[in-house]
Structure formats: structure tokens, C-alpha cells
């Protein structure tokens, strides 16, 4: 699910941290953040975040488990559904 937020007063890292996310890595202009659902590594919310024309773009999904095979990105991700909708709304609430 893609979330687009305008008029964010802070940088992407500060905003995502205020939402409870931790920076995982940076690749060019794109930042990867995670938020664990429980005390374990998985399942977890995962975002790829970047700024485009002053708009914070957050691509959100739920990683159910770590990648199955070394060197792959397959991770049983969920990109829509009730959990994703609720998390997107939670993130939007921090922008207000």
C-alpha cells in the first residue's frame, strides 16, 4: 500500500521514528524502515520511504517471515488487508 503525505514538518527518518519505526538501511534516496509486531523479528511492518516533490511517499507491507532462500527477496509479504489498512491509518495520524 502506498501512503503519500504532504506538508510533513520533519525529515523522513524523524517522522518514521515518531511512528515507532527503526531505520533498517538506505539505498540511494530510498530508506527502509521496520516496525516489529511482537518482540520477534517477524512478522513486521516494512516500508520503503522516499521524498518526491516535497511529498513523503511510504510503500508499506507486512513481512510474514524472512526470505526463504539466501539471496532472494521472497518473504511472504502482504500488501493489503485489514492489518495494512489499520497501520496506514496509524501512520497518517502522526502527520496531523
BAZAVO-647148 format. One record per atom (N, C-alpha, C): residue number from 1; x, y, z; atom name; residue in three letters. Coordinates in nm, 3 decimals. Atoms other than C-alpha are relative to their C-alpha. Layout:
N
num: NUM, east: X, north: Y, up: Z, atomo: CA, residuo: ALA
...
END
This chain:
96
num: 1, east: 0.085, north: -0.117, up: 0.000, atomo: N, residuo: UNK
num: 1, east: 0.000, north: 0.000, up: 0.000, atomo: CA, residuo: UNK
num: 1, east: 0.090, north: 0.123, up: 0.000, atomo: C, residuo: UNK
num: 2, east: -0.077, north: -0.123, up: 0.005, atomo: N, residuo: UNK
num: 2, east: 0.129, north: 0.343, up: -0.084, atomo: CA, residuo: UNK
num: 2, east: -0.073, north: 0.109, up: 0.077, atomo: C, residuo: UNK
num: 3, east: 0.050, north: -0.113, up: -0.078, atomo: N, residuo: UNK
num: 3, east: 0.081, north: 0.634, up: 0.157, atomo: CA, residuo: UNK
num: 3, east: 0.077, north: 0.122, up: -0.048, atomo: C, residuo: UNK
num: 4, east: -0.064, north: -0.125, up: 0.044, atomo: N, residuo: UNK
num: 4, east: 0.152, north: 0.988, up: 0.036, atomo: CA, residuo: UNK
num: 4, east: -0.040, north: 0.110, up: 0.098, atomo: C, residuo: UNK
num: 5, east: 0.025, north: -0.101, up: -0.101, atomo: N, residuo: UNK
num: 5, east: 0.187, north: 1.260, up: 0.299, atomo: CA, residuo: UNK
num: 5, east: 0.063, north: 0.132, up: -0.042, atomo: C, residuo: UNK
num: 6, east: -0.048, north: -0.133, up: 0.035, atomo: N, residuo: UNK
num: 6, east: 0.217, north: 1.628, up: 0.217, atomo: CA, residuo: UNK
num: 6, east: 0.023, north: 0.081, up: 0.127, atomo: C, residuo: UNK
num: 7, east: -0.023, north: -0.098, up: -0.107, atomo: N, residuo: UNK
num: 7, east: 0.348, north: 1.908, up: 0.440, atomo: CA, residuo: UNK
num: 7, east: 0.051, north: -0.062, up: 0.129, atomo: C, residuo: UNK
num: 8, east: -0.064, north: 0.056, up: -0.119, atomo: N, residuo: UNK
num: 8, east: 0.547, north: 1.689, up: 0.678, atomo: CA, residuo: UNK
num: 8, east: 0.107, north: 0.099, up: 0.044, atomo: C, residuo: UNK
num: 9, east: -0.090, north: -0.104, up: -0.051, atomo: N, residuo: UNK
num: 9, east: 0.743, north: 1.928, up: 0.900, atomo: CA, residuo: UNK
num: 9, east: 0.141, north: -0.050, up: 0.032, atomo: C, residuo: UNK
num: 10, east: -0.130, north: 0.056, up: -0.036, atomo: N, residuo: UNK
num: 10, east: 1.033, north: 1.690, up: 0.975, atomo: CA, residuo: UNK
num: 10, east: 0.051, north: -0.089, up: -0.113, atomo: C, residuo: UNK
num: 11, east: -0.052, north: 0.087, up: 0.105, atomo: N, residuo: UNK
num: 11, east: 1.261, north: 1.471, up: 0.769, atomo: CA, residuo: UNK
num: 11, east: -0.059, north: -0.140, up: 0.012, atomo: C, residuo: UNK
num: 12, east: 0.062, north: 0.133, up: 0.006, atomo: N, residuo: UNK
num: 12, east: 1.159, north: 1.117, up: 0.672, atomo: CA, residuo: UNK
num: 12, east: 0.042, north: -0.088, up: 0.117, atomo: C, residuo: UNK
num: 13, east: -0.049, north: 0.085, up: -0.110, atomo: N, residuo: UNK
num: 13, east: 1.376, north: 0.948, up: 0.935, atomo: CA, residuo: UNK
num: 13, east: -0.065, north: 0.039, up: 0.131, atomo: C, residuo: UNK
num: 14, east: 0.063, north: -0.046, up: -0.124, atomo: N, residuo: UNK
num: 14, east: 1.243, north: 1.161, up: 1.221, atomo: CA, residuo: UNK
num: 14, east: -0.148, north: -0.036, up: 0.003, atomo: C, residuo: UNK
num: 15, east: 0.143, north: 0.031, up: 0.005, atomo: N, residuo: UNK
num: 15, east: 0.884, north: 1.114, up: 1.107, atomo: CA, residuo: UNK
num: 15, east: -0.024, north: -0.149, up: 0.023, atomo: C, residuo: UNK
num: 16, east: 0.021, north: 0.144, up: -0.015, atomo: N, residuo: UNK
num: 16, east: 0.913, north: 0.736, up: 1.075, atomo: CA, residuo: UNK
num: 16, east: 0.035, north: -0.047, up: 0.141, atomo: C, residuo: UNK
num: 17, east: -0.034, north: 0.034, up: -0.139, atomo: N, residuo: UNK
num: 17, east: 1.084, north: 0.712, up: 1.415, atomo: CA, residuo: UNK
num: 17, east: -0.113, north: 0.040, up: 0.094, atomo: C, residuo: UNK
num: 18, east: 0.112, north: -0.042, up: -0.085, atomo: N, residuo: UNK
num: 18, east: 0.797, north: 0.907, up: 1.568, atomo: CA, residuo: UNK
num: 18, east: -0.118, north: -0.096, up: -0.012, atomo: C, residuo: UNK
num: 19, east: 0.104, north: 0.102, up: 0.022, atomo: N, residuo: UNK
num: 19, east: 0.568, north: 0.636, up: 1.422, atomo: CA, residuo: UNK
num: 19, east: 0.039, north: -0.135, up: 0.058, atomo: C, residuo: UNK
num: 20, east: -0.044, north: 0.125, up: -0.061, atomo: N, residuo: UNK
num: 20, east: 0.770, north: 0.365, up: 1.600, atomo: CA, residuo: UNK
num: 20, east: 0.084, north: -0.088, up: -0.089, atomo: C, residuo: UNK
num: 21, east: -0.080, north: 0.077, up: 0.095, atomo: N, residuo: UNK
num: 21, east: 0.981, north: 0.252, up: 1.304, atomo: CA, residuo: UNK
num: 21, east: 0.149, north: 0.023, up: 0.022, atomo: C, residuo: UNK
num: 22, east: -0.146, north: -0.008, up: -0.008, atomo: N, residuo: UNK
num: 22, east: 1.355, north: 0.181, up: 1.303, atomo: CA, residuo: UNK
num: 22, east: 0.058, north: -0.005, up: -0.140, atomo: C, residuo: UNK
num: 23, east: -0.067, north: 0.001, up: 0.130, atomo: N, residuo: UNK
num: 23, east: 1.581, north: 0.256, up: 1.010, atomo: CA, residuo: UNK
num: 23, east: 0.075, north: -0.130, up: -0.016, atomo: C, residuo: UNK
num: 24, east: -0.068, north: 0.126, up: 0.028, atomo: N, residuo: UNK
num: 24, east: 1.697, north: -0.069, up: 0.856, atomo: CA, residuo: UNK
num: 24, east: 0.121, north: 0.023, up: -0.091, atomo: C, residuo: UNK
num: 25, east: -0.110, north: -0.028, up: 0.093, atomo: N, residuo: UNK
num: 25, east: 1.906, north: 0.057, up: 0.564, atomo: CA, residuo: UNK
num: 25, east: -0.041, north: 0.112, up: -0.095, atomo: C, residuo: UNK
num: 26, east: 0.024, north: -0.103, up: 0.101, atomo: N, residuo: UNK
num: 26, east: 1.940, north: 0.325, up: 0.299, atomo: CA, residuo: UNK
num: 26, east: 0.064, north: -0.044, up: -0.130, atomo: C, residuo: UNK
num: 27, east: -0.050, north: 0.031, up: 0.134, atomo: N, residuo: UNK
num: 27, east: 1.981, north: 0.265, up: -0.074, atomo: CA, residuo: UNK
num: 27, east: -0.033, north: 0.119, up: -0.089, atomo: C, residuo: UNK
num: 28, east: 0.026, north: -0.121, up: 0.077, atomo: N, residuo: UNK
num: 28, east: 2.019, north: 0.592, up: -0.262, atomo: CA, residuo: UNK
num: 28, east: -0.094, north: 0.091, up: 0.075, atomo: C, residuo: UNK
num: 29, east: 0.097, north: -0.089, up: -0.065, atomo: N, residuo: UNK
num: 29, east: 1.723, north: 0.817, up: -0.186, atomo: CA, residuo: UNK
num: 29, east: -0.104, north: -0.076, up: 0.081, atomo: C, residuo: UNK
num: 30, east: 0.103, north: 0.081, up: -0.065, atomo: N, residuo: UNK
num: 30, east: 1.512, north: 0.528, up: -0.055, atomo: CA, residuo: UNK
num: 30, east: 0.049, north: -0.052, up: 0.136, atomo: C, residuo: UNK
num: 31, east: -0.028, north: 0.046, up: -0.135, atomo: N, residuo: UNK
num: 31, east: 1.503, north: 0.446, up: 0.316, atomo: CA, residuo: UNK
num: 31, east: -0.090, north: -0.118, up: 0.032, atomo: C, residuo: UNK
num: 32, east: 0.076, north: 0.118, up: -0.041, atomo: N, residuo: UNK
num: 32, east: 1.392, north: 0.110, up: 0.454, atomo: CA, residuo: UNK
num: 32, east: -0.017, north: 0.004, up: 0.152, atomo: C, residuo: UNK
num: 33, east: 0.031, north: -0.002, up: -0.142, atomo: N, residuo: UNK
num: 33, east: 1.217, north: 0.108, up: 0.794, atomo: CA, residuo: UNK
num: 33, east: -0.080, north: -0.125, up: 0.037, atomo: C, residuo: UNK
num: 34, east: 0.078, north: 0.114, up: -0.049, atomo: N, residuo: UNK
num: 34, east: 1.075, north: -0.175, up: 1.006, atomo: CA, residuo: UNK
num: 34, east: -0.064, north: 0.034, up: 0.134, atomo: C, residuo: UNK
num: 35, east: 0.065, north: -0.006, up: -0.132, atomo: N, residuo: UNK
num: 35, east: 0.833, north: -0.199, up: 1.299, atomo: CA, residuo: UNK
num: 35, east: -0.049, north: -0.140, up: 0.032, atomo: C, residuo: UNK
num: 36, east: 0.038, north: 0.137, up: -0.040, atomo: N, residuo: UNK
num: 36, east: 0.800, north: -0.531, up: 1.476, atomo: CA, residuo: UNK
num: 36, east: -0.137, north: 0.000, up: 0.063, atomo: C, residuo: UNK
num: 37, east: 0.133, north: 0.014, up: -0.059, atomo: N, residuo: UNK
num: 37, east: 0.457, north: -0.653, up: 1.572, atomo: CA, residuo: UNK
num: 37, east: 0.006, north: -0.055, up: 0.141, atomo: C, residuo: UNK
num: 38, east: -0.021, north: 0.060, up: -0.131, atomo: N, residuo: UNK
num: 38, east: 0.581, north: -0.851, up: 1.868, atomo: CA, residuo: UNK
num: 38, east: 0.147, north: 0.017, up: 0.033, atomo: C, residuo: UNK
num: 39, east: -0.140, north: -0.011, up: -0.037, atomo: N, residuo: UNK
num: 39, east: 0.920, north: -0.897, up: 2.030, atomo: CA, residuo: UNK
num: 39, east: 0.094, north: -0.075, up: -0.092, atomo: C, residuo: UNK
num: 40, east: -0.081, north: 0.080, up: 0.091, atomo: N, residuo: UNK
num: 40, east: 1.042, north: -1.112, up: 1.742, atomo: CA, residuo: UNK
num: 40, east: 0.026, north: 0.077, up: -0.130, atomo: C, residuo: UNK
num: 41, east: -0.031, north: -0.067, up: 0.126, atomo: N, residuo: UNK
num: 41, east: 1.191, north: -1.019, up: 1.404, atomo: CA, residuo: UNK
num: 41, east: -0.116, north: -0.004, up: -0.099, atomo: C, residuo: UNK
num: 42, east: 0.112, north: 0.018, up: 0.094, atomo: N, residuo: UNK
num: 42, east: 0.882, north: -1.146, up: 1.216, atomo: CA, residuo: UNK
num: 42, east: -0.121, north: -0.047, up: 0.077, atomo: C, residuo: UNK
num: 43, east: 0.034, north: -0.091, up: 0.109, atomo: N, residuo: UNK
num: 43, east: 0.609, north: -1.066, up: 1.141, atomo: CA, residuo: UNK
num: 43, east: 0.035, north: 0.144, up: 0.037, atomo: C, residuo: UNK
num: 44, east: -0.035, north: -0.140, up: -0.021, atomo: N, residuo: UNK
num: 44, east: 0.691, north: -0.697, up: 1.097, atomo: CA, residuo: UNK
num: 44, east: -0.053, north: 0.084, up: -0.116, atomo: C, residuo: UNK
num: 45, east: 0.034, north: -0.095, up: 0.105, atomo: N, residuo: UNK
num: 45, east: 0.573, north: -0.394, up: 0.909, atomo: CA, residuo: UNK
num: 45, east: 0.131, north: 0.049, up: -0.060, atomo: C, residuo: UNK
num: 46, east: -0.120, north: -0.041, up: 0.072, atomo: N, residuo: UNK
num: 46, east: 0.824, north: -0.285, up: 0.646, atomo: CA, residuo: UNK
num: 46, east: -0.039, north: 0.108, up: -0.099, atomo: C, residuo: UNK
num: 47, east: 0.028, north: -0.107, up: 0.095, atomo: N, residuo: UNK
num: 47, east: 0.835, north: 0.037, up: 0.449, atomo: CA, residuo: UNK
num: 47, east: 0.123, north: 0.032, up: -0.082, atomo: C, residuo: UNK
num: 48, east: -0.099, north: -0.065, up: 0.083, atomo: N, residuo: UNK
num: 48, east: 1.033, north: 0.177, up: 0.163, atomo: CA, residuo: UNK
num: 48, east: -0.049, north: 0.142, up: -0.015, atomo: C, residuo: UNK
num: 49, east: 0.043, north: -0.137, up: -0.014, atomo: N, residuo: UNK
num: 49, east: 1.023, north: 0.552, up: 0.204, atomo: CA, residuo: UNK
num: 49, east: 0.093, north: 0.094, up: -0.074, atomo: C, residuo: UNK
num: 50, east: -0.081, north: -0.101, up: 0.068, atomo: N, residuo: UNK
num: 50, east: 1.140, north: 0.847, up: -0.003, atomo: CA, residuo: UNK
num: 50, east: -0.082, north: 0.128, up: -0.012, atomo: C, residuo: UNK
num: 51, east: 0.067, north: -0.129, up: 0.021, atomo: N, residuo: UNK
num: 51, east: 1.059, north: 1.213, up: -0.066, atomo: CA, residuo: UNK
num: 51, east: 0.003, north: 0.031, up: -0.149, atomo: C, residuo: UNK
num: 52, east: 0.013, north: -0.033, up: 0.142, atomo: N, residuo: UNK
num: 52, east: 0.932, north: 1.315, up: -0.409, atomo: CA, residuo: UNK
num: 52, east: -0.081, north: 0.128, up: -0.012, atomo: C, residuo: UNK
num: 53, east: 0.067, north: -0.130, up: 0.018, atomo: N, residuo: UNK
num: 53, east: 0.845, north: 1.677, up: -0.491, atomo: CA, residuo: UNK
num: 53, east: -0.063, north: 0.050, up: 0.131, atomo: C, residuo: UNK
num: 54, east: 0.048, north: -0.047, up: -0.129, atomo: N, residuo: UNK
num: 54, east: 0.805, north: 1.756, up: -0.121, atomo: CA, residuo: UNK
num: 54, east: -0.104, north: -0.089, up: 0.066, atomo: C, residuo: UNK
num: 55, east: 0.099, north: 0.094, up: -0.055, atomo: N, residuo: UNK
num: 55, east: 0.572, north: 1.460, up: -0.059, atomo: CA, residuo: UNK
num: 55, east: 0.074, north: -0.123, up: 0.054, atomo: C, residuo: UNK
num: 56, east: -0.057, north: 0.121, up: -0.059, atomo: N, residuo: UNK
num: 56, east: 0.672, north: 1.179, up: 0.177, atomo: CA, residuo: UNK
num: 56, east: -0.079, north: -0.120, up: -0.052, atomo: C, residuo: UNK
num: 57, east: 0.063, north: 0.119, up: 0.058, atomo: N, residuo: UNK
num: 57, east: 0.598, north: 0.852, up: -0.005, atomo: CA, residuo: UNK
num: 57, east: 0.043, north: -0.120, up: 0.083, atomo: C, residuo: UNK
num: 58, east: -0.026, north: 0.117, up: -0.085, atomo: N, residuo: UNK
num: 58, east: 0.570, north: 0.541, up: 0.213, atomo: CA, residuo: UNK
num: 58, east: -0.066, north: -0.120, up: -0.066, atomo: C, residuo: UNK
num: 59, east: 0.051, north: 0.126, up: 0.054, atomo: N, residuo: UNK
num: 59, east: 0.532, north: 0.199, up: 0.050, atomo: CA, residuo: UNK
num: 59, east: 0.004, north: -0.102, up: 0.113, atomo: C, residuo: UNK
num: 60, east: 0.017, north: 0.082, up: -0.120, atomo: N, residuo: UNK
num: 60, east: 0.402, north: -0.023, up: 0.329, atomo: CA, residuo: UNK
num: 60, east: -0.042, north: -0.142, up: -0.036, atomo: C, residuo: UNK
num: 61, east: 0.046, north: 0.138, up: 0.009, atomo: N, residuo: UNK
num: 61, east: 0.375, north: -0.400, up: 0.353, atomo: CA, residuo: UNK
num: 61, east: 0.033, north: -0.072, up: 0.130, atomo: C, residuo: UNK
num: 62, east: -0.023, north: 0.083, up: -0.118, atomo: N, residuo: UNK
num: 62, east: 0.382, north: -0.676, up: 0.615, atomo: CA, residuo: UNK
num: 62, east: 0.083, north: -0.120, up: -0.040, atomo: C, residuo: UNK
num: 63, east: -0.085, north: 0.117, up: 0.021, atomo: N, residuo: UNK
num: 63, east: 0.669, north: -0.925, up: 0.613, atomo: CA, residuo: UNK
num: 63, east: -0.044, north: -0.107, up: 0.099, atomo: C, residuo: UNK
num: 64, east: 0.042, north: 0.109, up: -0.088, atomo: N, residuo: UNK
num: 64, east: 0.535, north: -1.255, up: 0.749, atomo: CA, residuo: UNK
num: 64, east: 0.118, north: -0.082, up: 0.052, atomo: C, residuo: UNK
num: 65, east: -0.118, north: 0.077, up: -0.039, atomo: N, residuo: UNK
num: 65, east: 0.875, north: -1.426, up: 0.757, atomo: CA, residuo: UNK
num: 65, east: 0.119, north: 0.050, up: -0.079, atomo: C, residuo: UNK
num: 66, east: -0.120, north: -0.044, up: 0.072, atomo: N, residuo: UNK
num: 66, east: 1.232, north: -1.373, up: 0.649, atomo: CA, residuo: UNK
num: 66, east: 0.008, north: -0.071, up: -0.135, atomo: C, residuo: UNK
num: 67, east: -0.010, north: 0.063, up: 0.133, atomo: N, residuo: UNK
num: 67, east: 1.330, north: -1.454, up: 0.289, atomo: CA, residuo: UNK
num: 67, east: 0.032, north: -0.149, up: 0.012, atomo: C, residuo: UNK
num: 68, east: -0.011, north: 0.145, up: -0.007, atomo: N, residuo: UNK
num: 68, east: 1.309, north: -1.826, up: 0.223, atomo: CA, residuo: UNK
num: 68, east: 0.135, north: -0.053, up: -0.047, atomo: C, residuo: UNK
num: 69, east: -0.125, north: 0.048, up: 0.059, atomo: N, residuo: UNK
num: 69, east: 1.625, north: -1.863, up: 0.018, atomo: CA, residuo: UNK
num: 69, east: 0.102, north: 0.112, up: 0.002, atomo: C, residuo: UNK
num: 70, east: -0.107, north: -0.099, up: -0.005, atomo: N, residuo: UNK
num: 70, east: 1.957, north: -1.685, up: 0.059, atomo: CA, residuo: UNK
num: 70, east: 0.014, north: 0.068, up: -0.137, atomo: C, residuo: UNK
num: 71, east: -0.016, north: -0.075, up: 0.123, atomo: N, residuo: UNK
num: 71, east: 1.999, north: -1.410, up: -0.198, atomo: CA, residuo: UNK
num: 71, east: -0.129, north: 0.038, up: -0.069, atomo: C, residuo: UNK
num: 72, east: 0.129, north: -0.035, up: 0.059, atomo: N, residuo: UNK
num: 72, east: 1.626, north: -1.370, up: -0.266, atomo: CA, residuo: UNK
num: 72, east: -0.072, north: 0.100, up: 0.088, atomo: C, residuo: UNK
num: 73, east: 0.082, north: -0.095, up: -0.076, atomo: N, residuo: UNK
num: 73, east: 1.369, north: -1.114, up: -0.156, atomo: CA, residuo: UNK
num: 73, east: -0.137, north: -0.057, up: 0.033, atomo: C, residuo: UNK
num: 74, east: 0.131, north: 0.060, up: -0.027, atomo: N, residuo: UNK
num: 74, east: 1.072, north: -1.354, up: -0.133, atomo: CA, residuo: UNK
num: 74, east: -0.018, north: -0.014, up: 0.150, atomo: C, residuo: UNK
num: 75, east: 0.016, north: -0.005, up: -0.145, atomo: N, residuo: UNK
num: 75, east: 0.930, north: -1.305, up: 0.215, atomo: CA, residuo: UNK
num: 75, east: -0.144, north: -0.014, up: 0.047, atomo: C, residuo: UNK
num: 76, east: 0.141, north: 0.015, up: -0.036, atomo: N, residuo: UNK
num: 76, east: 0.558, north: -1.384, up: 0.217, atomo: CA, residuo: UNK
num: 76, east: -0.058, north: 0.133, up: 0.046, atomo: C, residuo: UNK
num: 77, east: 0.049, north: -0.132, up: -0.034, atomo: N, residuo: UNK
num: 77, east: 0.467, north: -1.017, up: 0.215, atomo: CA, residuo: UNK
num: 77, east: -0.147, north: 0.017, up: -0.030, atomo: C, residuo: UNK
num: 78, east: 0.139, north: -0.038, up: 0.022, atomo: N, residuo: UNK
num: 78, east: 0.115, north: -0.882, up: 0.247, atomo: CA, residuo: UNK
num: 78, east: -0.004, north: 0.149, up: -0.030, atomo: C, residuo: UNK
num: 79, east: 0.002, north: -0.138, up: 0.045, atomo: N, residuo: UNK
num: 79, east: 0.039, north: -0.558, up: 0.066, atomo: CA, residuo: UNK
num: 79, east: -0.135, north: 0.068, up: 0.018, atomo: C, residuo: UNK
num: 80, east: 0.131, north: -0.057, up: -0.028, atomo: N, residuo: UNK
num: 80, east: -0.327, north: -0.507, up: 0.157, atomo: CA, residuo: UNK
num: 80, east: -0.070, north: -0.086, up: 0.104, atomo: C, residuo: UNK
num: 81, east: 0.076, north: 0.071, up: -0.102, atomo: N, residuo: UNK
num: 81, east: -0.586, north: -0.618, up: 0.409, atomo: CA, residuo: UNK
num: 81, east: -0.020, north: 0.087, up: 0.123, atomo: C, residuo: UNK
num: 82, east: 0.038, north: -0.076, up: -0.118, atomo: N, residuo: UNK
num: 82, east: -0.715, north: -0.509, up: 0.748, atomo: CA, residuo: UNK
num: 82, east: 0.120, north: 0.050, up: 0.080, atomo: C, residuo: UNK
num: 83, east: -0.119, north: -0.042, up: -0.075, atomo: N, residuo: UNK
num: 83, east: -0.375, north: -0.502, up: 0.923, atomo: CA, residuo: UNK
num: 83, east: 0.073, north: 0.114, up: -0.069, atomo: C, residuo: UNK
num: 84, east: -0.069, north: -0.104, up: 0.076, atomo: N, residuo: UNK
num: 84, east: -0.220, north: -0.294, up: 0.647, atomo: CA, residuo: UNK
num: 84, east: -0.082, north: 0.130, up: 0.004, atomo: C, residuo: UNK
num: 85, east: 0.086, north: -0.119, up: -0.006, atomo: N, residuo: UNK
num: 85, east: -0.519, north: -0.055, up: 0.641, atomo: CA, residuo: UNK
num: 85, east: 0.011, north: 0.069, up: 0.136, atomo: C, residuo: UNK
num: 86, east: -0.009, north: -0.056, up: -0.135, atomo: N, residuo: UNK
num: 86, east: -0.502, north: -0.008, up: 1.018, atomo: CA, residuo: UNK
num: 86, east: 0.135, north: 0.067, up: 0.024, atomo: C, residuo: UNK
num: 87, east: -0.134, north: -0.058, up: -0.017, atomo: N, residuo: UNK
num: 87, east: -0.127, north: 0.054, up: 1.012, atomo: CA, residuo: UNK
num: 87, east: 0.015, north: 0.127, up: -0.083, atomo: C, residuo: UNK
num: 88, east: -0.004, north: -0.120, up: 0.084, atomo: N, residuo: UNK
num: 88, east: -0.161, north: 0.303, up: 0.725, atomo: CA, residuo: UNK
num: 88, east: -0.073, north: 0.115, up: 0.069, atomo: C, residuo: UNK
num: 89, east: 0.075, north: -0.103, up: -0.071, atomo: N, residuo: UNK
num: 89, east: -0.423, north: 0.493, up: 0.922, atomo: CA, residuo: UNK
num: 89, east: 0.076, north: 0.047, up: 0.123, atomo: C, residuo: UNK
num: 90, east: -0.082, north: -0.037, up: -0.116, atomo: N, residuo: UNK
num: 90, east: -0.199, north: 0.487, up: 1.231, atomo: CA, residuo: UNK
num: 90, east: 0.113, north: 0.094, up: -0.042, atomo: C, residuo: UNK
num: 91, east: -0.109, north: -0.085, up: 0.050, atomo: N, residuo: UNK
num: 91, east: 0.090, north: 0.634, up: 1.029, atomo: CA, residuo: UNK
num: 91, east: -0.056, north: 0.138, up: -0.039, atomo: C, residuo: UNK
num: 92, east: 0.060, north: -0.129, up: 0.040, atomo: N, residuo: UNK
num: 92, east: -0.139, north: 0.903, up: 0.881, atomo: CA, residuo: UNK
num: 92, east: -0.033, north: 0.086, up: 0.122, atomo: C, residuo: UNK
num: 93, east: 0.037, north: -0.076, up: -0.120, atomo: N, residuo: UNK
num: 93, east: -0.247, north: 1.002, up: 1.234, atomo: CA, residuo: UNK
num: 93, east: 0.119, north: 0.079, up: 0.056, atomo: C, residuo: UNK
num: 94, east: -0.118, north: -0.072, up: -0.046, atomo: N, residuo: UNK
num: 94, east: 0.112, north: 1.107, up: 1.311, atomo: CA, residuo: UNK
num: 94, east: 0.027, north: 0.125, up: -0.084, atomo: C, residuo: UNK
num: 95, east: -0.022, north: -0.114, up: 0.090, atomo: N, residuo: UNK
num: 95, east: 0.104, north: 1.353, up: 1.022, atomo: CA, residuo: UNK
num: 95, east: -0.091, north: 0.117, up: 0.033, atomo: C, residuo: UNK
num: 96, east: 0.097, north: -0.106, up: -0.032, atomo: N, residuo: UNK
num: 96, east: -0.185, north: 1.554, up: 1.168, atomo: CA, residuo: UNK
num: 96, east: 0.040, north: 0.078, up: 0.121, atomo: C, residuo: UNK
END
